[in-house]
Each structure stands twice: as C-alpha cells, then as structure tokens.
Amino acid sequence: MKLKATYTRRILAMMYFPDCEPANAVRRLTSEIKRCVELYELLTAKGRNFDRKQILTIREVKLIEEFLGEPACSIEDVL
C-alpha cells in the first residue's frame, strides 16, 4: 500500500501501531522517527518544526513510509 495523501499524525500513528491507544501510537511513531536519524534530519531540514506538526504533508508521509516501511493497517481499518 503506497500512501498518497496527507494524514494527521494521529491517524498515521494508528496505521503503524493499531494495537495502541492513539496517544501511545503517536509517541511510538515519533520515537521511531527520531531513532532513524536520517529520516528525522530530512523532516526537520530547513528549520521545519516537525515535532509540533499535526498534519503531515504528502512528502513527509512518503518519507516516513520509505524509511519505516508500510503501515501495519490501512486507513479504513483505523477509521
């Protein structure tokens, strides 16, 4: 499944960690992103404040998928 849309951080996190509560899923996704230094540097390049973003752009979503792999479930499963 290739992600091709903007997502809120919460929805994307729930797609990657469907068995977690939303707040925990967001923390886990953020932790995984920060653990992948190259990904985090790309997301924060040019002074972008990625840590406070609620809505992720298509570019950011594609980068996350490229580095972390496909989510565990689809958006239909989360909603």
Backbone as ProteinMPNN parsed JSONL, in Angstrom:
{"seq_chain_A": "MKLKATYTRRILAMMYFPDCEPANAVRRLTSEIKRCVELYELLTAKGRNFDRKQILTIREVKLIEEFLGEPACSIEDVL", "coords_chain_A": {"N_chain_A": [[0.853, -1.169, 0.0], [0.803, 2.034, -1.001], [1.235, 5.144, 0.418], [-0.544, 8.046, -0.282], [-1.474, 10.559, 0.459], [-2.261, 13.409, 2.558], [-2.005, 13.14, 6.064], [-3.189, 13.167, 9.447], [-1.017, 13.32, 12.234], [-1.835, 11.601, 14.236], [-3.616, 9.763, 12.952], [-1.871, 8.54, 11.101], [-0.054, 7.414, 12.905], [-1.734, 5.574, 14.193], [-2.157, 3.866, 12.089], [0.342, 2.681, 11.847], [0.668, 1.587, 14.383], [-1.656, -0.109, 15.319], [-2.639, -1.461, 17.56], [-2.313, 0.105, 19.75], [-3.312, 2.711, 22.052], [-4.431, 5.915, 20.844], [-2.766, 8.156, 21.751], [-0.484, 6.835, 22.702], [0.306, 5.551, 20.366], [1.06, 7.731, 18.787], [3.262, 8.65, 20.269], [4.952, 6.42, 19.989], [5.341, 6.339, 17.186], [6.608, 8.822, 16.791], [8.9, 8.369, 18.291], [10.086, 6.278, 16.802], [10.606, 7.656, 14.429], [12.464, 9.598, 15.312], [14.484, 7.919, 16.097], [15.461, 7.031, 13.724], [17.813, 8.59, 12.353], [18.552, 9.792, 9.875], [16.065, 10.061, 8.569], [14.72, 11.766, 10.391], [16.328, 14.047, 10.174], [15.82, 14.768, 7.502], [13.11, 15.405, 7.714], [13.194, 17.605, 9.367], [14.702, 19.427, 8.032], [15.863, 22.584, 6.806], [14.926, 24.123, 8.899], [12.362, 23.291, 9.577], [9.747, 22.657, 11.849], [9.138, 19.804, 12.818], [8.323, 18.313, 15.04], [6.108, 19.516, 16.246], [4.117, 19.46, 14.386], [0.843, 18.75, 13.294], [-0.574, 17.967, 11.045], [0.548, 16.078, 8.425], [2.431, 16.446, 5.471], [2.137, 15.226, 2.061], [4.686, 14.648, 1.105], [6.127, 14.32, 3.526], [4.791, 12.106, 4.604], [5.368, 10.18, 2.655], [8.163, 10.026, 2.946], [8.343, 8.996, 5.549], [7.131, 6.501, 5.18], [8.954, 5.423, 3.368], [11.28, 5.113, 4.929], [10.414, 3.761, 7.264], [8.895, 1.71, 6.365], [5.875, 0.057, 5.146], [2.706, 0.865, 6.653], [1.091, -1.022, 9.319], [-1.632, -1.391, 9.019], [-4.473, -0.33, 7.015], [-5.938, 2.911, 6.262], [-8.68, 2.654, 6.327], [-9.056, 0.674, 8.203], [-8.407, 1.979, 10.511], [-10.158, 4.117, 10.806]], "CA_chain_A": [[0.0, 0.0, 0.0], [1.565, 3.274, -1.056], [0.499, 6.264, 0.997], [-0.561, 9.134, -1.263], [-2.336, 11.633, 0.936], [-1.869, 14.0, 3.826], [-2.62, 12.475, 7.21], [-2.826, 13.731, 10.735], [-0.004, 12.499, 12.904], [-2.551, 10.576, 14.998], [-4.107, 8.723, 12.039], [-0.714, 7.793, 10.598], [0.461, 6.616, 14.021], [-2.656, 4.452, 14.4], [-1.931, 2.928, 10.987], [1.568, 1.944, 12.151], [0.539, 0.905, 15.672], [-3.105, -0.223, 15.501], [-3.0, -2.05, 18.847], [-2.062, 1.094, 20.802], [-4.189, 3.87, 22.196], [-3.919, 6.968, 19.95], [-1.646, 8.935, 22.306], [0.695, 5.964, 22.729], [0.712, 5.331, 18.974], [1.778, 8.942, 18.365], [4.574, 8.623, 20.931], [5.774, 5.364, 19.384], [5.735, 6.768, 15.84], [7.591, 9.895, 16.956], [10.127, 7.728, 18.755], [10.673, 5.566, 15.657], [11.116, 8.67, 13.5], [13.671, 10.192, 15.886], [15.502, 6.875, 16.132], [16.007, 6.975, 12.364], [18.418, 9.92, 12.295], [18.477, 10.351, 8.519], [14.671, 10.456, 8.348], [14.43, 12.936, 11.216], [17.034, 15.189, 9.58], [15.078, 15.178, 6.305], [11.835, 16.006, 8.122], [13.442, 18.877, 10.049], [15.59, 20.249, 7.201], [15.477, 23.976, 6.549], [14.282, 24.703, 10.068], [10.975, 22.849, 9.776], [9.495, 22.157, 13.193], [8.348, 18.591, 12.62], [7.806, 17.788, 16.306], [4.821, 20.123, 16.614], [3.164, 19.372, 13.273], [-0.284, 17.838, 13.459], [-0.932, 17.464, 9.723], [1.759, 15.754, 7.68], [2.288, 16.604, 4.024], [2.348, 14.013, 1.27], [6.133, 14.417, 1.09], [6.523, 13.779, 4.829], [4.213, 10.764, 4.72], [6.143, 9.296, 1.775], [9.468, 9.814, 3.576], [8.15, 8.1, 6.69], [6.898, 5.161, 4.639], [10.201, 4.963, 2.748], [12.242, 4.731, 5.955], [9.854, 2.853, 8.27], [8.135, 0.645, 5.731], [4.432, 0.273, 5.05], [1.983, 0.732, 7.925], [0.532, -2.334, 9.628], [-3.013, -1.481, 8.54], [-4.893, 0.756, 6.128], [-6.707, 3.971, 6.901], [-10.036, 2.154, 6.538], [-9.044, -0.098, 9.444], [-8.233, 2.905, 11.627], [-11.326, 4.995, 10.961]], "C_chain_A": [[0.898, 1.231, 0.0], [0.696, 4.406, -0.528], [0.595, 7.449, 0.048], [-1.428, 10.293, -0.813], [-1.712, 12.269, 2.166], [-2.621, 13.255, 4.921], [-2.328, 13.298, 8.448], [-1.801, 12.791, 11.351], [-0.682, 11.335, 13.635], [-3.015, 9.426, 14.092], [-2.942, 7.882, 11.519], [-0.14, 6.896, 11.695], [-0.425, 5.401, 14.277], [-2.524, 3.42, 13.282], [-0.683, 2.077, 11.248], [1.441, 1.105, 13.423], [-0.938, 0.749, 16.034], [-3.528, -0.782, 16.858], [-2.806, -1.09, 20.019], [-3.199, 2.106, 20.889], [-3.599, 4.992, 21.346], [-2.714, 7.74, 20.496], [-0.363, 8.106, 22.342], [1.208, 5.691, 21.323], [1.509, 6.525, 18.461], [3.166, 8.967, 18.989], [5.493, 7.584, 20.295], [6.241, 5.749, 17.984], [6.809, 7.848, 15.919], [8.935, 9.323, 17.392], [10.836, 6.997, 17.615], [11.291, 6.546, 14.661], [12.422, 9.26, 14.024], [14.813, 9.189, 15.956], [16.186, 6.726, 14.774], [16.554, 8.371, 12.037], [18.292, 10.554, 10.916], [17.059, 10.833, 8.196], [14.347, 11.725, 9.12], [15.111, 14.184, 10.655], [16.319, 15.684, 8.329], [13.781, 15.893, 6.679], [12.02, 17.368, 8.79], [14.374, 19.797, 9.267], [14.998, 21.639, 6.996], [14.653, 24.566, 7.69], [12.834, 24.303, 10.289], [10.829, 22.281, 11.18], [8.574, 20.947, 13.109], [7.677, 18.124, 13.91], [6.429, 18.337, 16.674], [3.764, 20.034, 15.518], [2.069, 18.365, 13.581], [-0.68, 17.2, 12.135], [0.352, 17.285, 8.921], [1.493, 15.86, 6.187], [2.496, 15.262, 3.327], [3.832, 13.653, 1.257], [6.592, 13.782, 2.406], [6.025, 12.347, 5.013], [5.003, 9.772, 3.869], [7.528, 9.011, 2.357], [9.359, 8.827, 4.736], [7.956, 6.672, 6.198], [8.181, 4.582, 4.033], [11.176, 4.427, 3.795], [11.705, 3.684, 6.93], [9.101, 1.674, 7.672], [6.645, 0.964, 5.727], [3.784, 0.117, 6.42], [1.389, -0.671, 8.083], [-0.894, -2.494, 9.118], [-3.349, -0.262, 7.684], [-5.699, 1.794, 6.903], [-8.141, 3.52, 7.176], [-10.13, 1.362, 7.84], [-8.988, 0.804, 10.67], [-9.489, 3.723, 11.883], [-12.557, 4.275, 11.409]], "O_chain_A": [[1.677, 1.427, 0.933], [-0.436, 4.597, -0.974], [1.689, 7.817, -0.379], [-2.06, 10.945, -1.645], [-0.761, 11.741, 2.742], [-3.745, 12.799, 4.714], [-1.344, 14.036, 8.499], [-1.741, 11.609, 11.014], [-0.163, 10.218, 13.648], [-2.828, 8.256, 14.426], [-3.02, 6.654, 11.5], [0.219, 5.748, 11.435], [0.082, 4.313, 14.548], [-2.753, 2.232, 13.505], [-0.655, 0.893, 10.911], [2.04, 0.035, 13.526], [-1.42, 1.404, 16.958], [-4.674, -0.592, 17.265], [-3.106, -1.441, 21.16], [-3.94, 2.324, 19.931], [-2.385, 5.026, 21.141], [-1.742, 7.953, 19.772], [0.718, 8.616, 22.048], [2.418, 5.608, 21.111], [2.518, 6.353, 17.778], [4.144, 9.275, 18.308], [6.679, 7.843, 20.088], [7.396, 5.518, 17.627], [7.804, 7.793, 15.197], [9.984, 9.752, 16.911], [12.057, 7.091, 17.482], [12.367, 6.295, 14.117], [13.382, 9.409, 13.268], [15.981, 9.57, 15.881], [17.352, 6.34, 14.696], [15.837, 9.221, 11.509], [17.959, 11.734, 10.807], [16.886, 11.902, 7.612], [13.764, 12.658, 8.568], [14.522, 15.265, 10.664], [16.219, 16.892, 8.113], [13.398, 16.87, 6.036], [11.107, 18.193, 8.779], [14.793, 20.835, 9.781], [13.782, 21.825, 7.014], [13.786, 25.41, 7.465], [12.144, 24.914, 11.105], [11.677, 21.519, 11.645], [7.365, 21.065, 13.308], [6.568, 17.591, 13.867], [5.665, 17.658, 17.359], [2.635, 20.486, 15.708], [2.337, 17.266, 14.067], [-1.074, 16.035, 12.096], [1.138, 18.219, 8.761], [0.454, 15.415, 5.7], [2.967, 14.296, 3.928], [4.189, 12.482, 1.383], [7.357, 12.817, 2.399], [6.749, 11.487, 5.514], [5.276, 8.655, 4.307], [8.014, 7.884, 2.274], [10.191, 7.93, 4.879], [8.551, 5.739, 6.739], [8.456, 3.39, 4.172], [11.825, 3.404, 3.575], [12.453, 2.815, 7.376], [8.714, 0.748, 8.387], [6.213, 1.999, 6.235], [4.25, -0.665, 7.249], [1.211, -1.401, 7.109], [-1.323, -3.608, 8.817], [-2.594, 0.709, 7.643], [-6.086, 1.573, 8.05], [-8.751, 3.957, 8.152], [-11.166, 1.377, 8.504], [-9.468, 0.434, 11.741], [-9.845, 3.99, 13.03], [-13.608, 4.894, 11.578]]}, "name": "protein", "num_of_chains": 1, "seq": "MKLKATYTRRILAMMYFPDCEPANAVRRLTSEIKRCVELYELLTAKGRNFDRKQILTIREVKLIEEFLGEPACSIEDVL"}
